[in-house]
């Protein structure tokens, strides 16, 4: 994998983290942690992010 591919993958994950944070109310750092743990499957990320945010509200 080349540097350009690494940069593109990083940029994609950054956009996903920002979007996930805005949509669910978690921090961008939490979103990045979830992406690192789960990968980039949006449905899985949304489910887990909502669980995190729901726990913070209690």
C-alpha positions in Angstrom: 0.0 0.0 0.0 1.4 3.4 -1.0 1.4 6.7 0.9 -1.4 8.1 -1.3 -3.6 5.1 -0.4 -2.8 5.5 3.3 -3.6 9.2 3.1 -6.9 8.5 1.4 -7.8 5.9 3.9 -7.0 8.3 6.8 -9.1 11.1 5.2 -12.0 8.7 4.7 -11.9 7.6 8.4 -11.6 11.3 9.5 -14.7 12.2 7.5 -16.5 9.2 9.0 -15.5 10.1 12.5 -16.8 13.6 12.1 -20.0 12.5 10.6 -20.6 9.9 13.3 -19.9 12.4 16.0 -22.3 14.9 14.6 -25.0 12.3 14.0 -24.8 10.6 17.4 -23.5 13.2 19.9 -20.3 11.3 20.8 -16.9 13.0 20.6 -14.8 12.7 17.5 -12.2 10.9 19.7 -14.8 8.3 20.7 -15.9 8.0 17.0 -12.3 7.3 16.0 -11.9 4.7 18.7 -15.0 2.9 17.5 -13.7 3.0 13.9 -10.4 1.5 15.1 -12.3 -1.2 17.0 -15.1 -2.0 14.6 -13.9 -0.9 11.1 -15.9 1.3 8.8 -19.3 -0.5 8.7 -21.7 2.5 9.3 -24.5 0.5 10.8 -22.3 -1.1 13.4 -20.7 2.2 14.2 -24.1 3.9 14.6 -25.4 1.2 16.8 -22.4 1.3 19.1 -22.2 5.1 19.1 -25.8 5.3 20.2 -25.2 2.9 23.0 -22.3 5.1 24.2 -24.3 8.3 24.0 -27.3 6.6 25.7 -25.1 5.6 28.6 -23.9 9.1 29.1 -27.4 10.5 29.4 -28.3 8.2 32.3 
